[in-house]
């Protein structure tokens, strides 16, 4: 399974550059010009049950050390409802347009990218994690992933969270996808 964390998207939806409207999320306001920030409700950390899989033995330079247990998430995607996608709900009595967010939004977005890669390949890709980590450990890491190095997942000050750092971290994993370059490489296997 591929674990998906969350980020705040801090870019202008038209230009893709740093956000320049008058109401960006608070976390984006304190770090102007940053593309994405680790989302406070992202979750993440280290398993107390599952051992670290072999594909997590090699990580991009500067990564947080994983240790002996499974580190999650593997990757991330936009999760803030402040910058989320617009979805139409057809439920009786509750229908209408809503902006949605959360990792329950970022995981399906990743699934959509993998489904496109499946279609390009002409078959299911199976477990993609070994490929993701292999790509992240290459000299082309930054062409496949946007490394999120700002923010954290500490939603409650009384509960320690983790910071987003260079390379893999327990907030945004390897980072968010550069779909234009990552999807074709996933499809090629």
C-alpha positions in Angstrom: 0.0 0.0 0.0 1.2 3.5 -0.8 0.6 5.9 2.1 -0.4 9.4 1.1 0.2 12.5 3.3 -1.2 16.0 2.8 0.0 19.5 1.9 -1.3 23.0 1.7 -1.1 24.1 -1.9 0.3 27.7 -1.9 0.4 28.4 -5.6 -1.8 30.6 -7.8 -4.1 28.1 -9.7 -3.5 30.0 -13.0 0.2 30.7 -13.0 1.5 27.9 -10.7 3.7 30.4 -9.0 3.6 31.6 -5.4 0.1 32.5 -4.3 -0.7 36.1 -4.9 -4.4 36.4 -4.0 -5.6 38.2 -0.8 -6.7 35.1 1.2 -4.1 32.3 1.1 -4.0 29.8 4.0 -2.3 31.2 7.1 0.5 28.7 6.8 1.2 30.0 3.3 1.2 33.6 4.4 4.1 33.0 6.8 6.3 31.6 4.0 5.6 33.6 0.8 6.8 32.1 -2.4 6.8 28.5 -1.2 4.9 26.1 -3.5 3.6 23.7 -0.8 3.7 23.3 2.9 3.3 20.2 5.1 -0.3 20.0 6.2 -1.1 20.1 10.0 -3.6 17.2 9.8 -1.4 15.0 7.5 -0.7 12.3 10.0 2.5 10.3 9.4 5.2 8.8 11.5 6.6 5.3 12.2 4.8 2.0 12.6 5.0 0.1 15.9 3.8 -3.1 14.0 5.4 -3.2 10.6 9.1 -3.5 9.8 10.7 -1.1 7.3 10.3 -2.6 3.8 13.4 -3.0 1.7 12.4 -0.2 -0.7 12.8 2.3 2.2 16.5 1.4 2.7 17.6 4.1 0.2 16.3 7.6 0.5 17.0 10.9 -1.2 19.9 13.0 0.4 18.9 14.9 3.5 16.0 12.6 4.4 14.7 11.9 7.9 16.1 8.6 9.1 13.4 5.9 9.1 15.0 3.4 11.4 13.8 -0.2 11.7 10.1 0.3 11.3 7.8 1.3 8.4 7.8 5.1 7.8 4.7 6.8 6.4 3.6 8.4 4.3 5.3 7.4 1.0 4.2 10.5 -0.9 1.8 13.4 -0.5 -0.7 15.5 -2.4 -2.8 18.7 -1.8 -5.1 18.1 1.2 -6.2 21.4 2.6 -9.9 22.2 2.1 -8.9 25.8 1.7 -7.3 24.9 -1.7 -9.0 21.6 -2.5 -11.0 20.5 -5.5 -14.6 21.4 -6.1 -16.9 18.3 -5.8 -20.7 18.0 -6.4 -22.5 15.9 -3.8 -25.7 14.2 -5.1 -26.8 12.8 -1.7 -30.5 13.4 -1.0 -31.0 16.5 1.2 -27.3 17.3 1.2 -26.6 17.8 -2.5 -24.5 20.7 -3.8 -21.1 21.9 -4.5 -18.4 21.6 -1.9 -14.7 22.2 -1.7 -13.2 19.1 -0.1 -9.9 18.3 1.5 -8.0 16.0 3.8 -5.9 13.0 3.1 -9.2 11.4 2.0 -8.9 13.8 -0.9 -5.1 13.5 -1.5 -5.2 9.6 -1.6 -7.8 9.5 -4.4 -5.8 12.1 -6.4 -2.8 9.9 -6.2 -4.9 6.9 -7.2 -6.0 8.8 -10.3 -2.4 9.4 -11.3 -1.7 5.7 -10.9 -4.8 4.7 -12.9 -3.6 6.9 -15.7 -0.2 5.2 -15.6 -2.0 1.8 -15.6 -3.8 2.9 -18.8 -0.6 4.0 -20.5 1.1 0.7 -19.5 -1.9 -1.3 -20.6 -1.9 -3.3 -17.4 -2.0 -2.8 -13.6 1.3 -1.7 -12.1 1.1 -3.6 -8.8 3.1 -2.3 -5.9 4.5 1.1 -7.1 6.5 1.8 -3.9 9.8 0.2 -5.0 9.7 2.3 -8.2 8.8 5.5 -6.3 11.7 5.1 -3.9 14.1 4.1 -6.7 13.2 7.3 -8.6 13.6 9.4 -5.5 17.0 7.9 -4.9 18.1 8.9 -8.4 19.8 12.1 -9.6 16.4 13.0 -11.2 14.5 13.1 -7.9 13.5 16.8 -8.4 12.1 16.1 -11.9 9.6 13.5 -10.4 8.8 15.0 -7.0 8.3 18.4 -5.5 10.2 18.1 -2.2 8.1 19.8 0.5 10.5 21.1 3.1 8.3 23.6 5.1 5.5 23.0 7.6 4.6 20.1 9.9 1.8 17.8 11.0 1.4 19.1 14.5 -2.4 19.8 14.8 -2.4 19.8 18.6 0.4 21.6 20.5 0.2 18.9 23.2 1.0 16.1 20.7 4.5 16.2 19.0 4.4 16.1 15.3 7.0 15.9 12.6 8.5 18.7 10.4 8.6 18.5 6.6 12.3 18.3 5.7 14.5 17.7 2.6 14.0 14.3 1.0 11.7 11.8 2.7 9.9 12.9 5.9 7.0 11.6 8.0 4.7 14.4 6.9 5.0 14.4 3.1 7.0 11.3 2.3 9.0 11.7 -0.9 7.0 14.8 -1.8 4.2 15.6 -4.2 4.2 14.3 -7.8 5.3 16.2 -10.9 2.7 14.2 -12.8 4.0 15.2 -16.3 7.3 13.4 -15.7 6.3 10.8 -13.0 3.3 9.2 -14.6 5.1 8.1 -17.9 8.0 6.7 -15.9 5.7 4.7 -13.6 3.9 3.4 -16.7 7.2 2.3 -18.2 7.9 0.3 -15.0 
